[in-house]
Amino acid sequence: MVYSTLLKSVTLAILCLSSCHTEQDNNDQGKDSTRKPSTLPSLELKKQWRLISYGGDTAAFAAMYPMQPPYIVIDSAQSGVYGNTGCNAFGGTANVKGDSLRFITPFEMTAIGCPGEGEEKFTRFMARVSRYLMKADTLVLMERDTPIMSFIKKP
C-alpha cells in the first residue's frame, strides 16, 4: 500500500516536472538537419497543444473549463502523453505510428476536485482517439475518420 502510494507520487512528480520544459527545449530537437522527413510529424507532436473544441463545437467551451483549457504534449519517442485536463495534471502512454495514435487510458492523474463535466469529457474523448491530422498550427484528433478534438499549438 505504501509502495503503491509512493510509486504514484513519484510518477506524478516526474510528470509535473517534465511538463515544465521550455519552448527552447522543443526547438533544440528540430535543429538536427540529418533527421528523416518521415519523423517530422512525430517531432512536431512534442509541442504543447491547447484544446479549442470538441468536433468543431465551441459552444459553452469556456464555461466547461473555468480554470484553464486542457492541453497535451505527445512525446512519441518516449511513447508518452502528459498535460492538464483543465483541472488536473495527467500523464500516460501514447502509441504513435504514422498517423495512427492511441492513448492508453485511464491516465495517471492528480486528484483535485473539479467543477462541472469538463475533465470527464476530456478523458472520455481522449480514450476514443485512433489517429491524428496536423494542419499548420492545428492538431486534430480523430476517431476513425471523424474529427473529435481540435488543438492549437501554444505559442
LUMLOMI-773085 format. One record per residue (C-alpha): residue in three letters; x, y, z. Coordinates in steps of 0.001 Angstrom, whole numbers, padded with zeros to 6 digits, always signed. Layout:
! residues N
ALAXYZ/...
! end
This chain:
! residues 155
MET+000000+000000+000000/VAL+002761+002449+000991/TYR+004818+001348-002007/SER+001867+001934-004353/THR+001251+005419-002919/LEU+004965+006247-003137/LEU+005140+004997-006734/LYS+002139+007104-007746/SER+003627+010171-006011/VAL+006995+009759-007745/THR+005285+009193-011128/LEU+003158+012301-010675/ALA+006180+014381-009639/ILE+008052+013267-012766/LEU+005049+014118-014942/CYS+004710+017556-013400/LEU+008422+018310-013732/SER+008543+017076-017321/SER+005723+019441-018261/CYS+007867+022403-017137/HIS+010181+022304-020184/THR+010684+025437-022237/GLU+009875+026123-025860/GLN+013640+026351-026402/ASP+013897+022679-025368/ASN+011432+021790-028118/ASN+013211+023931-030705/ASP+016592+022315-029978/GLN+015225+018965-031116/GLY+014415+020319-034562/LYS+017982+021587-035267/ASP+019307+018231-036475/SER+019489+018699-040236/THR+020054+014959-040750/ARG+016631+013943-039492/LYS+014470+011986-041872/PRO+011336+013698-043276/SER+009169+010825-042024/THR+009986+011717-038383/LEU+008852+015332-038718/PRO+005208+014741-037723/SER+006184+012891-034536/LEU+008679+015604-033613/GLU+006008+018221-034233/LEU+003673+016413-031845/LYS+006033+017211-028958/LYS+004654+020706-028568/GLN+002112+021988-026130/TRP-001322+021709-027766/ARG-004261+023634-026250/LEU-007759+022209-026725/ILE-010084+024571-028612/SER-013082+022395-029488/TYR-014772+019028-029490/GLY-015606+018113-033092/GLY-015768+021798-034029/ASP-018303+022584-031295/THR-017095+025587-029296/ALA-020441+026306-027610/ALA-020086+026671-023831/PHE-016431+025647-024120/ALA-015094+028420-021846/ALA-017723+027658-019198/MET-016701+023980-019256/TYR-013100+024930-018345/PRO-013236+027920-015960/MET-009676+027393-014649/GLN-007840+026844-017945/PRO-008406+024932-021193/PRO-006904+021429-021330/TYR-003566+020913-023045/ILE-001498+017922-024117/VAL+002090+017167-025098/ILE+002675+013943-027039/ASP+006204+012528-026798/SER+006188+009790-029418/ALA+009877+008975-028829/GLN+009044+008057-025221/SER+005537+006715-026037/GLY+004106+009225-023603/VAL+001488+011899-023238/TYR+001131+014445-020466/GLY-000701+017664-019854/ASN-003629+019091-017965/THR-007334+018238-018157/GLY-008302+021833-017392/CYS-008128+020979-013697/ASN-005757+018065-013007/ALA-002289+017208-014334/PHE-002194+013848-016093/GLY+000238+011519-017810/GLY+000180+008210-019593/THR+001053+006211-022658/ALA+000615+007304-026281/ASN+001255+004908-029148/VAL+002097+006744-032383/LYS+002753+005006-035697/GLY+002365+007026-038875/ASP-000914+008903-038461/SER-002227+006288-036019/LEU-002499+007472-032406/ARG-003825+005620-029385/PHE-003856+006750-025784/ILE-003786+004031-023134/THR-006357+005024-020547/PRO-007029+005566-017729/PHE-004301+008167-017221/GLU-002332+008733-014014/MET-003765+011968-012635/THR-003652+014364-009720/ALA-006812+014358-007624/ILE-008089+017920-007367/GLY-011885+018088-007186/CYS-013008+019619-010480/PRO-016248+021511-011051/GLY-018514+020546-013955/GLU-018112+017853-016566/GLY-015066+019170-018470/GLU-012474+016753-017144/GLU-014703+013709-017620/LYS-015477+014745-021195/PHE-011794+015351-021952/THR-010682+011920-020697/ARG-013617+010173-022399/PHE-012776+011767-025777/MET-009034+011032-025394/ALA-009892+007329-024983/ARG-011716+007391-028354/VAL-008777+008743-030418/SER-007465+006436-033147/ARG-005486+008808-035384/TYR-004399+012404-035855/LEU-004110+015022-038557/MET-001898+018115-038466/LYS-002750+021287-040370/ALA-000268+024144-039814/ASP-000631+025036-036111/THR-003689+022807-035582/LEU-003748+019235-034300/VAL-006966+017325-034956/LEU-007539+014103-033041/MET-009874+011718-034789/GLU-011968+008655-034120/ARG-011510+006787-037392/ASP-012379+009493-039968/THR-014362+011754-037634/PRO-012666+014782-036021/ILE-013446+014703-032297/MET-010940+017138-030724/SER-009068+020158-032109/PHE-006000+021744-030539/ILE-003844+024725-031439/LYS-000103+024933-030893/LYS+000691+027078-027883/PRO+002931+029971-028955/
! end
